[in-house]
């Protein structure tokens, strides 16, 4: 059974004792810096960078957390790769430090707390989702940092006497962390959902409803989230409707069983198989122990707190297990399971969680990170460029150079304003980032799904009679047919260069550039998208 006594009265640790912990924090920071330098910006990252150039309280796909973080980074380092990823690097540091502090507190702050901190430090550094997910400028970087801060506040609040000022202070921190998580990603709602379930079913935790802290935390979080709700109300609830449909609309791919197995396999990949199994086991044991002791447990007992963390970790997995019966679940969607699960594993005193399997799990996770880092440096795995996830970040500079050349083509002489567009939002955002003057680039979305470019002023409202356009489409029959549709809006059309997007000589995909002059009949809204 987990330790239930606080050993903070034992001899305090020295700064020297914390050197291994600091070493893991610095090492993880260096590893993320290397990965960030090796991998150009992926299309999703440039898409979020476009958001940061037009800061709002909400966006079609997500709340504004990642846009705010990127804006902070680019304010410090400019509109560069380093600037775009500077914010996530800061968020990663917050995640790591908050996780170490949470493990230290949960295990008792004394020698056992130091041991837990020494386990939490390498766990966060080596767990693939915690390392790789915090390199890229995506909403998950903000979500992880905010969720870990919220979890630290919750754990400390549950350790404090009910209705004490100490508890209220920690509940306030939890509210701030939860509000930041809400502003990062809508799936953050699963964190308080898990805590509420734990408090409803566990008698000792149920007593927390009688203190002001949880209600204060809720008010703080909802106030921080209120601008997102207001933005949605002003935009026909577009973001809420998209995410609900994205998560629950039936999927034609696979069957329920195959989708469940795919989801579990994805989690094993994100956490590495051995560490994932260990986390599942410690979460299960924390649920069992907390439930067995519910009749005699006090609200501040370690078993009670561990039960709460276990339910918080279980709720997202259960939610997406239900969702997987209707549609495929992306591997990163249940990411909210990991903050609590990592804390339970780092503070477990089970022999199997501390011994050979723990070491093997860390070694295997480190091996996976080495493989990913090597693959980021140059393609070593036998993957076709079109199937290599890292390859999607390559080739955009070449395409941007070709588009820059097309923009000064004499064919466009005599046009009033010259605009740039692509069909997909991924292409449009990559071009906006890599073109020399980083101009406004439109996504026509003739062949793709609705996205944030449809919310902003678009090519259909900005291009006026007499203007010219440089547009990028897929270099295939489908792309040529869409280019022909655009050609009917202009007086003249010319096919430009066909560009091969490559990584180390391997072709990822191809794009074709089209030039249009003298706009005369551009529709005022996007034609109905054709499915791809």
ROKOLMI-640967 format. One record per residue (C-alpha): x, y, z; residue number from 1. Coordinates in steps of 0.25 Angstrom, whole numbers, plus 2048, in hexadecimal, padded with zeros to 3 digits. Example, Ala and Ser with C-alpha at 12.3 -4.5 7.8 and 13.67 -1.06 7.14 Angstrom:
BEGIN
+-----+-----+-----+-----+
!   u !   v !   w ! pos !
+-----+-----+-----+-----+
! 831 ! 7EE ! 81F !   1 !
! 837 ! 7FC ! 81D !   2 !
+-----+-----+-----+-----+
END
This chain:
BEGIN
+-----+-----+-----+-----+
!   u !   v !   w ! pos !
+-----+-----+-----+-----+
! 800 ! 800 ! 800 !   1 !
! 806 ! 80E ! 7FD !   2 !
! 80C ! 816 ! 808 !   3 !
! 802 ! 81E ! 810 !   4 !
! 80C ! 826 ! 819 !   5 !
! 812 ! 833 ! 816 !   6 !
! 821 ! 832 ! 818 !   7 !
! 824 ! 841 ! 816 !   8 !
! 829 ! 841 ! 825 !   9 !
! 835 ! 838 ! 821 !  10 !
! 842 ! 83F ! 81D !  11 !
! 841 ! 849 ! 812 !  12 !
! 847 ! 846 ! 804 !  13 !
! 853 ! 84F ! 800 !  14 !
! 855 ! 856 ! 7F3 !  15 !
! 85F ! 84B ! 7EF !  16 !
! 854 ! 841 ! 7F0 !  17 !
! 84C ! 848 ! 7E6 !  18 !
! 857 ! 849 ! 7DB !  19 !
! 852 ! 83C ! 7D4 !  20 !
! 844 ! 842 ! 7D3 !  21 !
! 84A ! 84F ! 7CD !  22 !
! 852 ! 847 ! 7C4 !  23 !
! 846 ! 840 ! 7BE !  24 !
! 83F ! 84E ! 7BC !  25 !
! 84B ! 854 ! 7B5 !  26 !
! 84D ! 847 ! 7AD !  27 !
! 83E ! 847 ! 7A8 !  28 !
! 83F ! 856 ! 7A5 !  29 !
! 84B ! 853 ! 79C !  30 !
! 845 ! 847 ! 795 !  31 !
! 838 ! 84F ! 792 !  32 !
! 841 ! 85A ! 78D !  33 !
! 849 ! 851 ! 784 !  34 !
! 83C ! 84B ! 77E !  35 !
! 836 ! 859 ! 77C !  36 !
! 842 ! 85C ! 774 !  37 !
! 842 ! 850 ! 76C !  38 !
! 833 ! 850 ! 768 !  39 !
! 82E ! 85C ! 760 !  40 !
! 820 ! 861 ! 763 !  41 !
! 815 ! 857 ! 760 !  42 !
! 808 ! 85C ! 759 !  43 !
! 800 ! 85C ! 766 !  44 !
! 80B ! 864 ! 76C !  45 !
! 80B ! 86F ! 761 !  46 !
! 7FB ! 86E ! 762 !  47 !
! 7FC ! 872 ! 771 !  48 !
! 807 ! 87C ! 76E !  49 !
! 7FD ! 883 ! 764 !  50 !
! 7F3 ! 883 ! 770 !  51 !
! 7FD ! 88B ! 778 !  52 !
! 7FE ! 896 ! 76D !  53 !
! 7EF ! 898 ! 76F !  54 !
! 7ED ! 896 ! 77E !  55 !
! 7DE ! 893 ! 782 !  56 !
! 7D7 ! 88D ! 78E !  57 !
! 7D4 ! 880 ! 786 !  58 !
! 7D7 ! 879 ! 778 !  59 !
! 7D0 ! 86F ! 770 !  60 !
! 7D8 ! 863 ! 775 !  61 !
! 7DC ! 867 ! 783 !  62 !
! 7DC ! 871 ! 78E !  63 !
! 7E7 ! 87C ! 78D !  64 !
! 7F1 ! 876 ! 797 !  65 !
! 7FB ! 872 ! 78C !  66 !
! 7FA ! 87F ! 784 !  67 !
! 7FD ! 887 ! 791 !  68 !
! 809 ! 87E ! 794 !  69 !
! 80E ! 880 ! 786 !  70 !
! 80C ! 88F ! 786 !  71 !
! 814 ! 88F ! 793 !  72 !
! 81F ! 887 ! 78D !  73 !
! 820 ! 88F ! 780 !  74 !
! 820 ! 89C ! 788 !  75 !
! 82C ! 898 ! 78E !  76 !
! 833 ! 891 ! 782 !  77 !
! 82C ! 896 ! 776 !  78 !
! 824 ! 88E ! 76C !  79 !
! 82E ! 883 ! 76A !  80 !
! 82E ! 874 ! 76D !  81 !
! 834 ! 877 ! 77B !  82 !
! 82A ! 882 ! 77E !  83 !
! 81E ! 879 ! 77B !  84 !
! 824 ! 86E ! 784 !  85 !
! 829 ! 877 ! 78F !  86 !
! 81B ! 877 ! 796 !  87 !
! 81A ! 868 ! 796 !  88 !
! 828 ! 867 ! 79B !  89 !
! 824 ! 870 ! 7A7 !  90 !
! 817 ! 867 ! 7A9 !  91 !
! 820 ! 85B ! 7A9 !  92 !
! 828 ! 860 ! 7B4 !  93 !
! 81C ! 864 ! 7BC !  94 !
! 817 ! 856 ! 7BA !  95 !
! 824 ! 84F ! 7BF !  96 !
! 825 ! 858 ! 7CB !  97 !
! 816 ! 856 ! 7CF !  98 !
! 817 ! 847 ! 7CD !  99 !
! 823 ! 846 ! 7D6 ! 100 !
! 81D ! 84F ! 7E1 ! 101 !
! 810 ! 847 ! 7E0 ! 102 !
! 817 ! 83A ! 7E2 ! 103 !
! 820 ! 840 ! 7ED ! 104 !
! 814 ! 844 ! 7F5 ! 105 !
! 80B ! 838 ! 7F2 ! 106 !
! 816 ! 82F ! 7F8 ! 107 !
! 819 ! 837 ! 804 ! 108 !
! 823 ! 841 ! 802 ! 109 !
! 82E ! 83A ! 80A ! 110 !
! 837 ! 82F ! 805 ! 111 !
! 82C ! 828 ! 7FE ! 112 !
! 828 ! 835 ! 7F8 ! 113 !
! 836 ! 837 ! 7F2 ! 114 !
! 836 ! 828 ! 7ED ! 115 !
! 828 ! 82B ! 7E6 ! 116 !
! 82E ! 838 ! 7E0 ! 117 !
! 83A ! 830 ! 7DB ! 118 !
! 830 ! 827 ! 7D4 ! 119 !
! 827 ! 832 ! 7CF ! 120 !
! 832 ! 839 ! 7C8 ! 121 !
! 837 ! 82E ! 7BF ! 122 !
! 829 ! 82A ! 7BC ! 123 !
! 824 ! 837 ! 7B7 ! 124 !
! 832 ! 839 ! 7AF ! 125 !
! 830 ! 82B ! 7A8 ! 126 !
! 821 ! 828 ! 7A7 ! 127 !
! 820 ! 82B ! 798 ! 128 !
! 813 ! 832 ! 799 ! 129 !
! 819 ! 83C ! 7A3 ! 130 !
! 825 ! 83E ! 79C ! 131 !
! 821 ! 83E ! 78D ! 132 !
! 813 ! 844 ! 790 ! 133 !
! 81A ! 850 ! 797 ! 134 !
! 824 ! 853 ! 78B ! 135 !
! 819 ! 857 ! 781 ! 136 !
! 811 ! 863 ! 781 ! 137 !
! 803 ! 85C ! 783 ! 138 !
! 7F8 ! 85E ! 78D ! 139 !
! 7FD ! 852 ! 795 ! 140 !
! 809 ! 859 ! 799 ! 141 !
! 800 ! 864 ! 7A0 ! 142 !
! 7F7 ! 859 ! 7A5 ! 143 !
! 802 ! 850 ! 7AC ! 144 !
! 808 ! 85C ! 7B3 ! 145 !
! 7FA ! 861 ! 7B8 ! 146 !
! 7F5 ! 854 ! 7BC ! 147 !
! 802 ! 851 ! 7C4 ! 148 !
! 801 ! 85E ! 7CC ! 149 !
! 7F2 ! 85B ! 7CE ! 150 !
! 7F5 ! 84D ! 7D3 ! 151 !
! 800 ! 853 ! 7DC ! 152 !
! 7F5 ! 85C ! 7E2 ! 153 !
! 7EB ! 851 ! 7E4 ! 154 !
! 7F5 ! 848 ! 7EB ! 155 !
! 7F9 ! 852 ! 7F4 ! 156 !
! 7EB ! 857 ! 7F7 ! 157 !
! 7E7 ! 849 ! 7FA ! 158 !
! 7F2 ! 847 ! 804 ! 159 !
! 7EE ! 854 ! 80B ! 160 !
! 7E4 ! 854 ! 816 ! 161 !
! 7D6 ! 857 ! 811 ! 162 !
! 7D1 ! 865 ! 812 ! 163 !
! 7E0 ! 86A ! 815 ! 164 !
! 7E6 ! 876 ! 80F ! 165 !
! 7F1 ! 86D ! 80A ! 166 !
! 7E7 ! 864 ! 802 ! 167 !
! 7E1 ! 871 ! 7FC ! 168 !
! 7EE ! 876 ! 7F7 ! 169 !
! 7F1 ! 869 ! 7F0 ! 170 !
! 7E3 ! 868 ! 7EB ! 171 !
! 7E5 ! 876 ! 7E5 ! 172 !
! 7F2 ! 871 ! 7DE ! 173 !
! 7EA ! 865 ! 7D9 ! 174 !
! 7DF ! 86E ! 7D3 ! 175 !
! 7EA ! 876 ! 7CC ! 176 !
! 7F0 ! 86A ! 7C6 ! 177 !
! 7E3 ! 864 ! 7C2 ! 178 !
! 7DE ! 871 ! 7BB ! 179 !
! 7EB ! 871 ! 7B3 ! 180 !
! 7E9 ! 863 ! 7AF ! 181 !
! 7DB ! 867 ! 7AB ! 182 !
! 7E1 ! 872 ! 7A2 ! 183 !
! 7EA ! 868 ! 79C ! 184 !
! 7E1 ! 85C ! 798 ! 185 !
! 7D3 ! 858 ! 79A ! 186 !
! 7D7 ! 84A ! 79F ! 187 !
! 7DC ! 851 ! 7AC ! 188 !
! 7CD ! 850 ! 7B1 ! 189 !
! 7D1 ! 841 ! 7B3 ! 190 !
! 7DA ! 845 ! 7BF ! 191 !
! 7CF ! 84B ! 7C8 ! 192 !
! 7C5 ! 841 ! 7C3 ! 193 !
! 7CF ! 836 ! 7C9 ! 194 !
! 7D0 ! 83E ! 7D6 ! 195 !
! 7C1 ! 840 ! 7D8 ! 196 !
! 7BF ! 831 ! 7D5 ! 197 !
! 7C9 ! 82E ! 7E0 ! 198 !
! 7C3 ! 837 ! 7EA ! 199 !
! 7B5 ! 832 ! 7E7 ! 200 !
! 7B9 ! 823 ! 7E9 ! 201 !
! 7C3 ! 824 ! 7F5 ! 202 !
! 7BD ! 828 ! 802 ! 203 !
! 7CA ! 82F ! 807 ! 204 !
! 7CB ! 837 ! 7FA ! 205 !
! 7BC ! 83A ! 7FA ! 206 !
! 7BE ! 843 ! 807 ! 207 !
! 7C6 ! 84D ! 7FE ! 208 !
! 7B9 ! 852 ! 7F8 ! 209 !
! 7B7 ! 859 ! 805 ! 210 !
! 7C3 ! 862 ! 804 ! 211 !
! 7C4 ! 86E ! 7FB ! 212 !
! 7D1 ! 86A ! 7F4 ! 213 !
! 7CB ! 861 ! 7E9 ! 214 !
! 7C0 ! 86C ! 7E6 ! 215 !
! 7CB ! 877 ! 7E6 ! 216 !
! 7D3 ! 86F ! 7DC ! 217 !
! 7C7 ! 86C ! 7D3 ! 218 !
! 7C4 ! 87B ! 7D3 ! 219 !
! 7D2 ! 87F ! 7CF ! 220 !
! 7D3 ! 874 ! 7C4 ! 221 !
! 7C5 ! 878 ! 7BE ! 222 !
! 7C9 ! 887 ! 7BE ! 223 !
! 7D6 ! 884 ! 7B7 ! 224 !
! 7CE ! 87C ! 7AD ! 225 !
! 7C2 ! 886 ! 7AB ! 226 !
! 7C9 ! 88D ! 7A0 ! 227 !
! 7CA ! 880 ! 798 ! 228 !
! 7BB ! 87E ! 79A ! 229 !
! 7B8 ! 88D ! 796 ! 230 !
! 7C0 ! 88B ! 789 ! 231 !
! 7B8 ! 87F ! 786 ! 232 !
! 7AB ! 886 ! 788 ! 233 !
! 7AF ! 891 ! 77F ! 234 !
! 7B4 ! 886 ! 774 ! 235 !
! 7A7 ! 87D ! 774 ! 236 !
! 7AE ! 874 ! 77E ! 237 !
! 7B7 ! 86F ! 773 ! 238 !
! 7C2 ! 869 ! 77B ! 239 !
! 7B9 ! 862 ! 785 ! 240 !
! 7B1 ! 85C ! 779 ! 241 !
! 7BE ! 858 ! 772 ! 242 !
! 7C4 ! 851 ! 77E ! 243 !
! 7B7 ! 84A ! 782 ! 244 !
! 7B6 ! 845 ! 774 ! 245 !
! 7C4 ! 841 ! 773 ! 246 !
! 7C4 ! 839 ! 77F ! 247 !
! 7B6 ! 832 ! 77E ! 248 !
! 7B2 ! 831 ! 76F ! 249 !
! 7B3 ! 823 ! 76B ! 250 !
! 7BF ! 81E ! 763 ! 251 !
! 7BF ! 815 ! 757 ! 252 !
! 7CD ! 810 ! 75B ! 253 !
! 7CE ! 802 ! 761 ! 254 !
! 7C5 ! 7FC ! 76B ! 255 !
! 7C3 ! 7FF ! 77A ! 256 !
! 7CD ! 7F5 ! 77F ! 257 !
! 7D7 ! 7F8 ! 775 ! 258 !
! 7D6 ! 807 ! 779 ! 259 !
! 7D7 ! 804 ! 788 ! 260 !
! 7E4 ! 7FC ! 785 ! 261 !
! 7E9 ! 807 ! 77D ! 262 !
! 7E7 ! 811 ! 788 ! 263 !
! 7EE ! 808 ! 792 ! 264 !
! 7F9 ! 805 ! 789 ! 265 !
! 7FB ! 814 ! 787 ! 266 !
! 7FC ! 816 ! 796 ! 267 !
! 806 ! 80C ! 797 ! 268 !
! 80E ! 813 ! 78C ! 269 !
! 80D ! 820 ! 792 ! 270 !
! 811 ! 81B ! 7A0 ! 271 !
! 81A ! 810 ! 79B ! 272 !
! 814 ! 802 ! 79E ! 273 !
! 81B ! 7FF ! 7AB ! 274 !
! 818 ! 80C ! 7B2 ! 275 !
! 80A ! 80C ! 7AD ! 276 !
! 808 ! 7FE ! 7B3 ! 277 !
! 80E ! 803 ! 7C0 ! 278 !
! 805 ! 80F ! 7C0 ! 279 !
! 7F9 ! 807 ! 7BE ! 280 !
! 7FD ! 7FE ! 7CA ! 281 !
! 7FF ! 809 ! 7D4 ! 282 !
! 7F3 ! 810 ! 7D0 ! 283 !
! 7EB ! 803 ! 7D2 ! 284 !
! 7F1 ! 801 ! 7DF ! 285 !
! 7EE ! 80F ! 7E4 ! 286 !
! 7E0 ! 80D ! 7E0 ! 287 !
! 7DF ! 800 ! 7E7 ! 288 !
! 7E6 ! 805 ! 7F4 ! 289 !
! 7DE ! 812 ! 7F5 ! 290 !
! 7D1 ! 80B ! 7F3 ! 291 !
! 7D5 ! 800 ! 7FE ! 292 !
! 7D8 ! 80B ! 808 ! 293 !
! 7CD ! 814 ! 805 ! 294 !
! 7C5 ! 811 ! 811 ! 295 !
! 7D1 ! 815 ! 81B ! 296 !
! 7D9 ! 81E ! 812 ! 297 !
! 7DA ! 82D ! 816 ! 298 !
! 7D9 ! 838 ! 80B ! 299 !
! 7E8 ! 83B ! 80C ! 300 !
! 7ED ! 82D ! 80C ! 301 !
! 7F7 ! 829 ! 801 ! 302 !
! 7EE ! 81D ! 7FD ! 303 !
! 7E3 ! 827 ! 7FB ! 304 !
! 7EC ! 831 ! 7F3 ! 305 !
! 7F1 ! 825 ! 7EA ! 306 !
! 7E3 ! 820 ! 7E8 ! 307 !
! 7DF ! 82E ! 7E3 ! 308 !
! 7EB ! 82F ! 7D9 ! 309 !
! 7E8 ! 821 ! 7D4 ! 310 !
! 7D9 ! 825 ! 7D1 ! 311 !
! 7DF ! 831 ! 7CA ! 312 !
! 7E8 ! 829 ! 7C2 ! 313 !
! 7DD ! 81E ! 7BF ! 314 !
! 7D2 ! 828 ! 7BA ! 315 !
! 7D8 ! 82C ! 7AD ! 316 !
! 7DC ! 81E ! 7A9 ! 317 !
! 7CD ! 819 ! 7AC ! 318 !
! 7C8 ! 825 ! 7A5 ! 319 !
! 7D0 ! 822 ! 798 ! 320 !
! 7CD ! 813 ! 799 ! 321 !
! 7BE ! 817 ! 798 ! 322 !
! 7C1 ! 820 ! 78C ! 323 !
! 7C9 ! 816 ! 785 ! 324 !
! 7BD ! 80E ! 783 ! 325 !
! 7B8 ! 818 ! 77A ! 326 !
! 7C4 ! 81E ! 773 ! 327 !
! 7D3 ! 81D ! 773 ! 328 !
! 7DB ! 823 ! 77E ! 329 !
! 7E8 ! 82B ! 77C ! 330 !
! 7F3 ! 826 ! 784 ! 331 !
! 7F5 ! 833 ! 78B ! 332 !
! 7E6 ! 836 ! 78F ! 333 !
! 7E7 ! 82E ! 79C ! 334 !
! 7F3 ! 835 ! 7A0 ! 335 !
! 7ED ! 83A ! 7AD ! 336 !
! 7EF ! 82C ! 7B3 ! 337 !
! 7FE ! 82E ! 7B5 ! 338 !
! 800 ! 839 ! 7BF ! 339 !
! 7F9 ! 831 ! 7CA ! 340 !
! 7FE ! 824 ! 7C5 ! 341 !
! 80C ! 829 ! 7C5 ! 342 !
! 80B ! 82E ! 7D3 ! 343 !
! 806 ! 821 ! 7D8 ! 344 !
! 811 ! 819 ! 7D2 ! 345 !
! 81C ! 823 ! 7D7 ! 346 !
! 817 ! 822 ! 7E5 ! 347 !
! 813 ! 813 ! 7E5 ! 348 !
! 81B ! 80A ! 7EF ! 349 !
! 817 ! 7FD ! 7E9 ! 350 !
! 824 ! 7F5 ! 7E6 ! 351 !
! 820 ! 7F2 ! 7D8 ! 352 !
! 81E ! 801 ! 7D6 ! 353 !
! 82C ! 804 ! 7DB ! 354 !
! 835 ! 7F9 ! 7D6 ! 355 !
! 839 ! 7F2 ! 7C9 ! 356 !
! 82C ! 7F5 ! 7C1 ! 357 !
! 82D ! 804 ! 7C5 ! 358 !
! 83B ! 804 ! 7C0 ! 359 !
! 838 ! 7FD ! 7B4 ! 360 !
! 82C ! 806 ! 7B1 ! 361 !
! 835 ! 812 ! 7B2 ! 362 !
! 840 ! 80C ! 7A9 ! 363 !
! 836 ! 808 ! 79E ! 364 !
! 830 ! 816 ! 79F ! 365 !
! 83E ! 81C ! 79D ! 366 !
! 840 ! 813 ! 792 ! 367 !
! 833 ! 818 ! 78B ! 368 !
! 838 ! 826 ! 78D ! 369 !
! 845 ! 823 ! 787 ! 370 !
! 83F ! 81D ! 77B ! 371 !
! 835 ! 829 ! 779 ! 372 !
! 841 ! 832 ! 77A ! 373 !
! 849 ! 82B ! 770 ! 374 !
! 83D ! 82A ! 766 ! 375 !
! 83C ! 839 ! 768 ! 376 !
! 84A ! 83B ! 765 ! 377 !
! 849 ! 833 ! 758 ! 378 !
! 840 ! 828 ! 753 ! 379 !
! 845 ! 81B ! 758 ! 380 !
! 839 ! 813 ! 75A ! 381 !
! 834 ! 80B ! 74E ! 382 !
! 828 ! 814 ! 74C ! 383 !
! 823 ! 81A ! 73F ! 384 !
! 824 ! 829 ! 73F ! 385 !
! 815 ! 82A ! 73D ! 386 !
! 813 ! 822 ! 74A ! 387 !
! 81E ! 828 ! 753 ! 388 !
! 817 ! 832 ! 75D ! 389 !
! 824 ! 83A ! 75E ! 390 !
! 824 ! 83C ! 74F ! 391 !
! 818 ! 844 ! 74F ! 392 !
! 820 ! 850 ! 754 ! 393 !
! 82A ! 850 ! 748 ! 394 !
! 829 ! 856 ! 73B ! 395 !
! 821 ! 862 ! 73E ! 396 !
! 82D ! 86C ! 73C ! 397 !
! 82F ! 866 ! 72E ! 398 !
! 820 ! 869 ! 72B ! 399 !
! 821 ! 877 ! 731 ! 400 !
! 82D ! 87A ! 728 ! 401 !
! 825 ! 876 ! 71C ! 402 !
! 819 ! 87E ! 720 ! 403 !
! 821 ! 88A ! 723 ! 404 !
! 827 ! 889 ! 715 ! 405 !
! 819 ! 888 ! 70F ! 406 !
! 814 ! 894 ! 716 ! 407 !
! 81E ! 89D ! 70E ! 408 !
! 81A ! 896 ! 701 ! 409 !
! 817 ! 8A0 ! 6F5 ! 410 !
! 80A ! 898 ! 6F3 ! 411 !
! 805 ! 8A0 ! 6FF ! 412 !
! 809 ! 8AE ! 6FA ! 413 !
! 7FD ! 8B7 ! 6F9 ! 414 !
! 7F5 ! 8B0 ! 705 ! 415 !
! 7F1 ! 8BA ! 710 ! 416 !
! 7F5 ! 8B1 ! 71C ! 417 !
! 7FC ! 8A4 ! 71C ! 418 !
! 7F7 ! 899 ! 726 ! 419 !
! 7FC ! 88B ! 72A ! 420 !
! 7F3 ! 880 ! 72D ! 421 !
! 7F4 ! 870 ! 72F ! 422 !
! 7E8 ! 867 ! 72F ! 423 !
! 7EB ! 860 ! 73D ! 424 !
! 7ED ! 868 ! 74A ! 425 !
! 7FA ! 860 ! 74C ! 426 !
! 800 ! 865 ! 73F ! 427 !
! 7FB ! 873 ! 742 ! 428 !
! 801 ! 874 ! 74F ! 429 !
! 80F ! 86E ! 74B ! 430 !
! 80F ! 878 ! 740 ! 431 !
! 80C ! 884 ! 749 ! 432 !
! 817 ! 880 ! 752 ! 433 !
! 822 ! 87D ! 747 ! 434 !
! 81F ! 888 ! 73D ! 435 !
! 829 ! 893 ! 73E ! 436 !
! 820 ! 89E ! 743 ! 437 !
! 816 ! 894 ! 74A ! 438 !
! 80A ! 89A ! 744 ! 439 !
! 7FB ! 897 ! 745 ! 440 !
! 7F9 ! 88A ! 73E ! 441 !
! 7EB ! 884 ! 73C ! 442 !
! 7E6 ! 876 ! 73D ! 443 !
! 7DB ! 874 ! 732 ! 444 !
! 7D6 ! 867 ! 738 ! 445 !
! 7D0 ! 862 ! 72C ! 446 !
! 7D4 ! 854 ! 72E ! 447 !
! 7D5 ! 853 ! 73D ! 448 !
! 7CE ! 855 ! 74B ! 449 !
! 7CA ! 862 ! 751 ! 450 !
! 7D4 ! 869 ! 759 ! 451 !
! 7D9 ! 876 ! 75F ! 452 !
! 7DC ! 87C ! 752 ! 453 !
! 7CD ! 87C ! 74F ! 454 !
! 7CA ! 884 ! 75C ! 455 !
! 7D4 ! 88F ! 758 ! 456 !
! 7D2 ! 898 ! 74C ! 457 !
! 7D5 ! 88F ! 740 ! 458 !
! 7D9 ! 890 ! 732 ! 459 !
! 7CB ! 890 ! 72E ! 460 !
! 7C9 ! 89D ! 735 ! 461 !
! 7D6 ! 8A4 ! 733 ! 462 !
! 7D9 ! 8A1 ! 724 ! 463 !
! 7D4 ! 8AD ! 71C ! 464 !
! 7D2 ! 8AF ! 70D ! 465 !
! 7DF ! 8B1 ! 706 ! 466 !
! 7E7 ! 8A9 ! 711 ! 467 !
! 7F1 ! 89E ! 70E ! 468 !
! 7F3 ! 891 ! 716 ! 469 !
! 7FE ! 886 ! 718 ! 470 !
! 7F8 ! 879 ! 71C ! 471 !
! 7FD ! 86C ! 720 ! 472 !
! 7F6 ! 85F ! 71E ! 473 !
! 7F9 ! 850 ! 71E ! 474 !
! 801 ! 84C ! 712 ! 475 !
! 7F7 ! 841 ! 70D ! 476 !
! 7EA ! 841 ! 706 ! 477 !
! 7E1 ! 845 ! 712 ! 478 !
! 7EA ! 851 ! 714 ! 479 !
! 7EA ! 855 ! 706 ! 480 !
! 7DB ! 854 ! 706 ! 481 !
! 7DA ! 85D ! 712 ! 482 !
! 7E4 ! 867 ! 70B ! 483 !
! 7DB ! 867 ! 6FF ! 484 !
! 7CF ! 86B ! 708 ! 485 !
! 7D7 ! 877 ! 70D ! 486 !
! 7DB ! 87A ! 6FE ! 487 !
! 7CD ! 87D ! 6FB ! 488 !
! 7CD ! 889 ! 705 ! 489 !
! 7D9 ! 890 ! 6FD ! 490 !
! 7DB ! 895 ! 6EF ! 491 !
! 7E8 ! 88D ! 6ED ! 492 !
! 7EF ! 881 ! 6F3 ! 493 !
! 7FD ! 87C ! 6F2 ! 494 !
! 802 ! 86F ! 6F8 ! 495 !
! 80F ! 871 ! 700 ! 496 !
! 81A ! 868 ! 705 ! 497 !
! 817 ! 85A ! 70B ! 498 !
! 81F ! 859 ! 718 ! 499 !
! 823 ! 84C ! 71E ! 500 !
! 824 ! 84D ! 72D ! 501 !
! 82F ! 844 ! 732 ! 502 !
! 837 ! 83F ! 73E ! 503 !
! 845 ! 83B ! 73B ! 504 !
! 842 ! 838 ! 72D ! 505 !
! 835 ! 830 ! 730 ! 506 !
! 828 ! 836 ! 72A ! 507 !
! 81D ! 838 ! 734 ! 508 !
! 813 ! 83F ! 72B ! 509 !
! 812 ! 848 ! 720 ! 510 !
! 80B ! 856 ! 71E ! 511 !
! 808 ! 85E ! 711 ! 512 !
! 808 ! 86D ! 711 ! 513 !
! 7FD ! 874 ! 709 ! 514 !
! 7FD ! 883 ! 705 ! 515 !
! 7F0 ! 88B ! 703 ! 516 !
! 7EF ! 899 ! 6FE ! 517 !
! 7E4 ! 8A3 ! 6FD ! 518 !
! 7D9 ! 89E ! 707 ! 519 !
! 7CB ! 8A0 ! 701 ! 520 !
! 7C1 ! 897 ! 708 ! 521 !
! 7C6 ! 892 ! 715 ! 522 !
! 7BB ! 88C ! 71E ! 523 !
! 7B8 ! 893 ! 72A ! 524 !
! 7B8 ! 886 ! 733 ! 525 !
! 7BF ! 879 ! 732 ! 526 !
! 7B8 ! 86F ! 728 ! 527 !
! 7B3 ! 862 ! 72F ! 528 !
! 7C0 ! 85A ! 732 ! 529 !
! 7C2 ! 84D ! 72A ! 530 !
! 7C6 ! 841 ! 733 ! 531 !
! 7D4 ! 83B ! 731 ! 532 !
+-----+-----+-----+-----+
END
